[in-house]
Amino acid sequence: PSPTTSAAWEGLPATAPPMQEGVGHQVIHYQHRLPAGQYTVCYKWRGYEYVQIGVPLTVLGPRMYHTNPSPPVSGVAFEVRLLGFGLIGGVNFTVVSGASCGGAALTPAAPMAA
């Protein structure tokens, strides 16, 4: 996942009060919103290249689902309930053909009820 699709995206400017040598500071950016997944946090100092900081950042999201009836039966309507974090109204999910999310959608993208 990527926070943007633009190849020219240069990241967020990190600004903080001037630092005194040997004294640590922190820079905080609020209101990040990313889909669930793993990301790499990177830092760029002036004109140098970005370098990775620490371990991957994991953003929690849906973790599992349950169906009713379980298991679903061919030709019989069934319900899918998602369980996990960040499940709010206005987020969509669907069921796709195959073993990955790149398959053809078998159900219309359904908004999640809050």
Secondary structure by P-SEA (a helix, b strand, c coil): cccccccccccbbbbcccccccbbbbbbbccccccbbbbbbbbbcccccccccccbbbbbcccccccccccccccccbbbbbbcccccccbbbbbbcccccccccccccccccc
